[in-house]
Amino acid sequence: MASLLTRFRTAVTDAASLRSWTVDANDGIIATAGVLEGFAGAGASDSTLLTAAIVATVAGGLGLGGAKWSEAAAEREAQLRVIREEEAQLELSPDEEVAELAGYYEAKGLTADLALQVAEQLTAADALAAQLEAEHGIREVLSRAAPVWAGVTASAAFVLGAFVPLLITILVPGALEAWAVLVAVIASLVLTSIVSARSGKTGVGRTMARSLTVGVGTLGASYLAGLLIF
């Protein structure tokens, strides 16, 4: 439990994690609201809309979480395979690996002598880490729990976003639901855009414009599809 809390505290202070979570939350908002707008356009009843919202929330959350878990698990497996290969190469031909590392830093602009000194010192400190970073760009190997964490947090973020249109379905009368969902989605996307932009030090206006374009466009297309079907 303590490790999970530590991981959570670390993640909420990490800009990349915050951006990822806002993207996943936006997916939940837009996907669920899009389903609701489509059903509303088709003239679905309140009970059908509620069912659709619940199903979209559950299926979307599980689907996104599973996809993120699978992606992170595949990345970890690839990292472990690279580690095994590098360990074997370091054991069989350590001098060649040092020369290869020196060549990497020489290509970065260091003189041949300085590049060799850097390679030798890094190899003496941690030969495997030096090779992984230089050859494969791996600065940190994913832990065993990382894929599960990625899946759980993505799923939670999606569901949290999906709760916005889901609550509208529960609380707002059917006659006003389509408009209420649209207003709630716009407000939610504005909020998540601000969080995403500030965590990533990007322009709030452009981030907001992109999110609203995708969100409102999706809702409009979904509603039109529902009208055309029925």
Stockholm file with secondary structure:
# STOCKHOLM 1.0

chainA/1-230         MASLLTRFRTAVTDAASLRSWTVDANDGIIATAGVLEGFAGAGASDSTLLTAAIVATVAGGLGLGGAKWSEAAAEREAQLRVIREEEAQLELSPDEEVAELAGYYEAKGLTADLALQVAEQLTAADALAAQLEAEHGIREVLSRAAPVWAGVTASAAFVLGAFVPLLITILVPGALEAWAVLVAVIASLVLTSIVSARSGKTGVGRTMARSLTVGVGTLGASYLAGLLIF
#=GR chainA/1-230 SS CHHHHHHHHHHHTCHHHHHHHHHHHHHHHHHHHHHHHHHHHTTCCHHHHHHHHHHHHHHHHHHHHHHHHHHHHHHHHHHHHHHHHHHHHHHHCHHHHHHHHHHHHHHTTCCHHHHHHHHHHHHHHHHHHHHHHHHHCCSSCCCTTHHHHHHHHHHHHHHHHHHHHHHHHHHSCHHHHHHHHHHHHHHHHHHHHHHHHHHHTCCHHHHHHHHHHHHHHHHHHHHHHHHHHC
#=GC SS_cons         CHHHHHHHHHHHTCHHHHHHHHHHHHHHHHHHHHHHHHHHHTTCCHHHHHHHHHHHHHHHHHHHHHHHHHHHHHHHHHHHHHHHHHHHHHHHCHHHHHHHHHHHHHHTTCCHHHHHHHHHHHHHHHHHHHHHHHHHCCSSCCCTTHHHHHHHHHHHHHHHHHHHHHHHHHHSCHHHHHHHHHHHHHHHHHHHHHHHHHHHTCCHHHHHHHHHHHHHHHHHHHHHHHHHHC
//
